[in-house]
Amino acid sequence: MRLALGFNPVLSIQDATRTASTAEAKGYHSMWMHESLFQRDVITYLSAMASATKAIRLGSGAINTFTRHPVTAATTFATLSELSGGRVTLGLGLGSFPTIPLIGHQIFPVEKTRPLQRIKEYVQVVKMVWEGGKVQFDGEFFHVHDLTLGFKTEGVPIFIASLSPKTQAFAATVADGVILSPALNTVWGTERMVGNVQAGEKASGRHVERASYMMTSLDSDPWKAKEAVRDYYFFVYQLSEVVRPEVLAPYGVTTDDLKPLKEAWKKGDVPEAKRLVPDQAIEALTITGDGDHAEARLKEYEKAGVTLPIIMPIGNVSYAIDQLAPARNT
């Protein structure tokens, strides 16, 4: 199985560059960085990692369609492709709904904001720019008149990140890949997302990469691995506000089980929310434990239809990278 690494933008540029070099040496297929409004810039990450490596692919997972105009994204990633020798992937998505509204962009209700239409237009403009002709485009969200890219590019693979069934199906008709999860999903939930992608593949006669971020915590002591997840702010936030309860139901975690945690979260009592995280939720949503257990869990996601797992290591990061290294496990 090909395996990728992915990170939230909390690493220093220096650490990210060193990690990319290590990942390349250990046989990882690619390294991906999330975009954030209040953390380090993903383009700077990709530039630094491209300059420090020779073979590993590098991707944004994902830039958002509000803060970067599609023309800017097209020229930026064409330049990154030139820098890296064709090793970058443009991962894009609607945007982070907790933070995008903080800078004046509305996401809900979707009937008004039309997120799928925004992504359709975004991809269309990006591809038109890369084709090299004069771009004339008038959409609902984007307008481009008499613009021609000033240098030649072969284009860049596009991955669309989304939790929406309609957008996942659409992505399979126009993109090179789909990112199914921002870090947390069960096998059951993943299977259903893959089904959405397959519907788009069937309609268009295409096959696309199905990538999925997977929060991963490994340690020689499984208890330490589990506690690293419980103590991770991003996990508690996702469990409190993003993960749909029905995804956890097959794993014995009910809405009532999550209610105390969500109440503590809403009150701002993060330590109490962390304490109330059910062990079953950690097992269901993450790759946690020792190396052997992690490999078995990855096979479950592969069986569910994931073709490119993107492990997002936390806790004992170097241990996880080493334990799952493709070069070690071939």
C-alpha positions as a printed NumPy array, in Angstrom:
array([[  0.   ,   0.   ,   0.   ],
       [  1.231,   3.481,  -0.837],
       [  1.258,   5.706,   2.215],
       [  1.435,   9.477,   2.661],
       [  2.097,  11.814,   5.58 ],
       [ -0.061,  14.81 ,   6.471],
       [  0.21 ,  17.536,   9.092],
       [ -1.648,  20.474,  10.533],
       [  0.33 ,  23.697,   9.961],
       [  1.805,  23.741,  13.453],
       [  5.262,  22.473,  12.492],
       [  8.005,  25.026,  12.063],
       [  9.172,  25.374,   8.464],
       [ 12.462,  23.789,   9.498],
       [ 10.735,  20.78 ,  11.098],
       [  8.459,  20.331,   8.097],
       [ 11.417,  20.406,   5.731],
       [ 13.327,  17.835,   7.795],
       [ 10.228,  15.64 ,   8.022],
       [  9.736,  15.767,   4.254],
       [ 13.328,  14.654,   3.735],
       [ 12.857,  11.826,   6.234],
       [  9.596,  10.776,   4.596],
       [ 11.284,  10.697,   1.207],
       [ 14.1  ,   8.515,   2.545],
       [ 11.613,   6.138,   4.176],
       [  9.595,   5.623,   1.016],
       [  6.456,   7.647,   1.666],
       [  4.505,   8.526,  -1.467],
       [  3.754,  12.138,  -0.539],
       [  3.53 ,  14.729,   2.21 ],
       [  0.519,  17.023,   2.66 ],
       [ -0.036,  20.18 ,   4.662],
       [ -3.34 ,  21.642,   5.807],
       [ -4.137,  25.298,   5.13 ],
       [ -5.013,  27.603,   8.021],
       [ -5.966,  31.241,   8.43 ],
       [ -4.049,  31.603,  11.684],
       [ -1.102,  29.224,  11.332],
       [  1.828,  29.009,   8.935],
       [  1.272,  29.456,   5.213],
       [  0.891,  26.263,   3.191],
       [  2.581,  27.679,   0.076],
       [  5.696,  28.502,   2.055],
       [  5.708,  24.962,   3.418],
       [  5.44 ,  23.471,  -0.066],
       [  8.186,  25.735,  -1.426],
       [ 10.592,  24.826,   1.364],
       [  9.858,  21.103,   1.143],
       [ 10.177,  21.089,  -2.641],
       [ 13.607,  22.708,  -2.38 ],
       [ 14.781,  20.133,   0.171],
       [ 13.592,  16.972,  -1.625],
       [ 13.92 ,  15.303,  -5.018],
       [ 11.248,  12.639,  -5.424],
       [  8.441,  12.77 ,  -2.851],
       [  5.168,  14.342,  -3.983],
       [  3.88 ,  17.361,  -2.052],
       [  0.309,  18.573,  -1.671],
       [ -1.951,  21.149,  -0.075],
       [ -4.676,  19.446,   1.865],
       [ -6.361,  21.812,   1.216],
       [ -6.311,  25.485,   0.248],
       [ -9.708,  27.146,   0.527],
       [-11.726,  28.725,  -2.242],
       [-12.41 ,  31.984,  -0.38 ],
       [ -8.978,  33.419,   0.395],
       [ -7.144,  32.574,  -2.85 ],
       [ -8.666,  33.591,  -6.171],
       [ -8.532,  30.685,  -8.662],
       [ -6.21 ,  32.648, -10.939],
       [ -3.828,  33.161,  -8.014],
       [ -4.056,  29.463,  -7.14 ],
       [ -3.393,  28.502, -10.757],
       [ -0.284,  30.68 , -11.09 ],
       [  0.995,  29.738,  -7.625],
       [  0.764,  26.005,  -8.181],
       [  2.12 ,  26.231, -11.708],
       [  5.145,  27.959, -10.186],
       [  5.429,  25.332,  -7.459],
       [  5.28 ,  22.646, -10.138],
       [  8.17 ,  24.35 , -11.912],
       [ 10.132,  24.544,  -8.655],
       [  9.507,  20.899,  -7.72 ],
       [  9.875,  19.315, -11.132],
       [  6.182,  18.445, -11.356],
       [  5.777,  16.985,  -7.848],
       [  2.999,  19.157,  -6.378],
       [ -0.724,  18.541,  -6.083],
       [ -3.311,  21.283,  -5.672],
       [ -5.692,  20.158,  -2.957],
       [ -8.614,  22.552,  -2.586],
       [-11.833,  22.72 ,  -0.626],
       [-14.642,  25.021,   0.355],
       [-12.861,  26.391,   3.41 ],
       [-12.701,  25.977,   7.161],
       [-16.194,  26.766,   8.397],
       [-15.108,  27.707,  11.956],
       [-12.671,  30.358,  10.677],
       [-13.837,  31.598,   7.261],
       [-16.798,  33.479,   8.813],
       [-14.304,  35.337,  11.011],
       [-13.083,  37.202,   7.937],
       [-16.516,  37.99 ,   6.562],
       [-17.402,  34.975,   4.411],
       [-20.691,  33.182,   4.947],
       [-20.849,  29.402,   4.524],
       [-24.33 ,  28.567,   5.758],
       [-27.066,  28.174,   4.653],
       [-25.78 ,  26.229,   1.67 ],
       [-28.915,  27.048,  -0.317],
       [-27.7  ,  30.633,  -0.354],
       [-23.923,  30.193,  -0.445],
       [-23.952,  27.378,  -3.051],
       [-20.618,  25.743,  -2.109],
       [-20.696,  23.173,  -4.905],
       [-21.146,  25.893,  -7.521],
       [-18.209,  27.798,  -6.022],
       [-15.951,  24.745,  -6.305],
       [-17.146,  23.987,  -9.846],
       [-16.242,  27.486, -10.979],
       [-12.939,  27.429,  -9.105],
       [-11.758,  24.239, -10.793],
       [-12.91 ,  25.443, -14.194],
       [-10.993,  28.709, -13.939],
       [ -7.817,  26.993, -12.69 ],
       [ -7.855,  24.556, -15.595],
       [ -8.549,  27.305, -18.131],
       [ -5.529,  29.258, -16.867],
       [ -3.293,  26.199, -17.142],
       [ -4.454,  25.515, -20.695],
       [ -2.609,  28.657, -21.76 ],
       [ -5.225,  30.425, -23.841],
       [ -6.964,  33.698, -23.159],
       [ -9.355,  33.169, -20.271],
       [-12.859,  34.585, -20.516],
       [-15.065,  33.491, -17.645],
       [-18.176,  34.9  , -16.022],
       [-19.587,  32.815, -13.229],
       [-21.663,  33.343, -10.155],
       [-18.59 ,  33.765,  -7.951],
       [-15.611,  34.391, -10.231],
       [-14.965,  36.614, -13.245],
       [-11.868,  36.602, -15.459],
       [-11.456,  38.68 , -18.631],
       [ -8.637,  38.672, -21.192],
       [ -6.084,  36.91 , -19.009],
       [ -3.381,  34.614, -20.367],
       [ -0.787,  32.74 , -18.29 ],
       [  2.63 ,  34.19 , -19.085],
       [  4.58 ,  30.922, -18.969],
       [  4.006,  27.344, -20.053],
       [  2.889,  24.699, -17.59 ],
       [  1.868,  21.074, -17.871],
       [ -0.826,  21.607, -15.296],
       [ -1.016,  20.149, -11.793],
       [ -3.098,  17.299, -10.355],
       [ -6.175,  18.583,  -8.526],
       [ -7.664,  16.92 ,  -5.444],
       [-10.97 ,  18.167,  -4.029],
       [-11.508,  17.904,  -0.272],
       [-15.1  ,  17.667,   0.899],
       [-17.458,  16.006,   3.36 ],
       [-20.447,  16.674,   1.076],
       [-21.886,  13.706,  -0.876],
       [-22.699,  15.921,  -3.877],
       [-19.237,  17.474,  -3.964],
       [-17.535,  14.092,  -3.558],
       [-19.494,  12.75 ,  -6.531],
       [-18.725,  15.873,  -8.564],
       [-15.02 ,  15.668,  -7.711],
       [-14.811,  12.264,  -9.354],
       [-15.991,  13.799, -12.629],
       [-13.351,  16.566, -12.914],
       [-10.518,  16.087, -10.404],
       [ -7.597,  13.684, -10.15 ],
       [ -8.434,  12.769,  -6.577],
       [-10.765,  13.275,  -3.649],
       [ -9.739,  13.925,  -0.044],
       [-12.393,  12.157,   2.024],
       [-11.477,  13.225,   5.539],
       [ -9.733,  16.12 ,   7.321],
       [ -8.282,  13.597,   9.808],
       [-11.098,  11.7  ,  11.513],
       [-13.446,   9.154,   9.992],
       [-14.587,   5.641,  10.752],
       [-14.333,   2.77 ,   8.304],
       [-18.139,   2.807,   8.115],
       [-18.188,   6.506,   7.285],
       [-15.353,   6.116,   4.8  ],
       [-17.22 ,   3.388,   2.915],
       [-20.154,   5.715,   2.42 ],
       [-17.956,   8.536,   1.176],
       [-16.246,   6.163,  -1.239],
       [-19.71 ,   5.245,  -2.486],
       [-20.332,   8.903,  -3.333],
       [-17.078,   9.032,  -5.283],
       [-17.92 ,   5.801,  -7.094],
       [-21.237,   7.291,  -8.193],
       [-19.34 ,  10.152,  -9.839],
       [-16.835,   7.744, -11.357],
       [-19.63 ,   5.664, -12.857],
       [-21.359,   8.721, -14.284],
       [-18.186,  10.038, -15.918],
       [-16.384,   6.811, -16.79 ],
       [-13.36 ,   7.907, -14.77 ],
       [-11.362,   6.562, -11.815],
       [ -9.774,   8.909,  -9.304],
       [ -7.486,   8.669,  -6.296],
       [ -9.321,   8.369,  -2.982],
       [ -7.129,   9.942,  -0.342],
       [ -8.031,  10.266,   3.316],
       [ -6.314,  11.927,   6.242],
       [ -6.122,   9.606,   9.261],
       [ -5.064,  10.856,  12.672],
       [ -2.43 ,   8.393,  13.86 ],
       [ -0.944,   7.936,  17.309],
       [  1.52 ,   5.088,  17.791],
       [  3.695,   4.146,  20.712],
       [  5.293,   0.999,  22.08 ],
       [  2.927,   1.63 ,  25.004],
       [ -0.634,   1.646,  23.511],
       [ -1.977,   3.525,  26.552],
       [  0.361,   6.458,  25.82 ],
       [ -0.762,   6.416,  22.2  ],
       [ -4.417,   6.635,  23.241],
       [ -3.799,   9.425,  25.758],
       [ -2.013,  11.479,  23.113],
       [ -5.25 ,  11.46 ,  21.091],
       [ -7.387,  12.275,  24.12 ],
       [ -5.16 ,  15.27 ,  24.876],
       [ -5.123,  16.567,  21.287],
       [ -7.214,  19.733,  20.953],
       [ -8.049,  19.126,  17.282],
       [ -9.496,  15.7  ,  18.075],
       [-11.74 ,  17.031,  20.828],
       [-12.895,  19.913,  18.622],
       [-13.731,  17.561,  15.739],
       [-15.558,  15.139,  18.045],
       [-17.504,  18.004,  19.623],
       [-18.468,  19.961,  16.507],
       [-17.73 ,  18.119,  13.261],
       [-18.056,  14.338,  13.536],
       [-21.637,  13.223,  12.893],
       [-23.006,  10.975,  15.69 ],
       [-24.382,   8.402,  13.229],
       [-20.827,   7.673,  12.054],
       [-19.964,   6.449,  15.559],
       [-23.152,   4.483,  16.21 ],
       [-21.835,   1.223,  14.66 ],
       [-18.948,   1.389,  17.13 ],
       [-21.082,   1.616,  20.243],
       [-20.842,   5.38 ,  20.762],
       [-24.268,   6.971,  21.116],
       [-25.465,  10.563,  21.092],
       [-26.03 ,  10.271,  24.842],
       [-22.426,   9.122,  25.306],
       [-21.188,  12.295,  23.612],
       [-23.587,  14.715,  25.295],
       [-21.477,  15.417,  28.441],
       [-18.382,  15.977,  26.322],
       [-20.193,  18.422,  24.01 ],
       [-21.67 ,  20.295,  26.961],
       [-18.225,  20.713,  28.505],
       [-16.867,  21.881,  25.154],
       [-19.605,  24.493,  24.746],
       [-18.826,  25.815,  28.228],
       [-15.179,  26.187,  27.259],
       [-14.055,  23.502,  29.713],
       [-11.59 ,  21.821,  27.387],
       [ -9.846,  19.705,  30.089],
       [-13.201,  18.211,  31.108],
       [-14.142,  17.604,  27.478],
       [-10.867,  15.744,  26.964],
       [-11.496,  13.628,  30.054],
       [-14.928,  12.652,  28.739],
       [-13.736,  11.375,  25.352],
       [-14.971,   7.743,  25.018],
       [-12.24 ,   5.187,  24.36 ],
       [-14.431,   3.66 ,  21.63 ],
       [-14.433,   6.991,  19.763],
       [-10.628,   7.051,  19.732],
       [-10.47 ,   3.532,  18.334],
       [-13.203,   4.18 ,  15.773],
       [-11.905,   7.488,  14.426],
       [ -8.122,   7.137,  14.556],
       [ -5.228,   4.771,  13.942],
       [ -4.042,   4.316,  17.511],
       [ -1.93 ,   1.698,  19.282],
       [  1.219,  -0.137,  18.255],
       [  2.603,  -0.746,  14.78 ],
       [  0.912,  -4.091,  14.172],
       [ -2.505,  -2.756,  15.162],
       [ -1.984,   0.294,  12.931],
       [ -1.199,  -1.856,   9.905],
       [ -4.332,  -3.919,  10.498],
       [ -6.441,  -0.763,  10.78 ],
       [ -4.966,   0.672,   7.587],
       [ -6.   ,  -2.491,   5.756],
       [ -9.573,  -1.924,   6.936],
       [ -9.582,   1.508,   5.3  ],
       [ -7.986,   0.1  ,   2.173],
       [-10.777,  -2.483,   1.988],
       [-13.286,   0.373,   2.394],
       [-11.905,   1.937,  -0.787],
       [ -9.132,   4.332,   0.287],
       [ -6.312,   4.219,  -2.254],
       [ -3.996,   6.745,  -0.576],
       [ -4.052,   6.857,   3.229],
       [ -2.538,  10.086,   4.564],
       [ -1.494,   9.356,   8.121],
       [ -1.421,  12.433,  10.372],
       [  0.902,  11.446,  13.228],
       [  0.585,  13.043,  16.665],
       [  2.187,  12.2  ,  19.992],
       [  5.256,  10.056,  19.319],
       [  5.536,  11.324,  15.745],
       [  8.958,   9.924,  14.838],
       [  7.951,   6.488,  16.152],
       [  4.825,   6.448,  13.982],
       [  6.703,   7.579,  10.876],
       [  9.303,   4.867,  11.417],
       [  6.846,   2.077,  12.273],
       [  4.701,   2.612,   9.19 ],
       [  7.498,   3.528,   6.773],
       [  6.835,   1.839,   3.411],
       [ 10.576,   1.167,   2.964],
       [ 10.587,  -0.735,   6.255],
       [  7.449,  -2.749,   5.547],
       [  8.212,  -3.955,   2.013]])
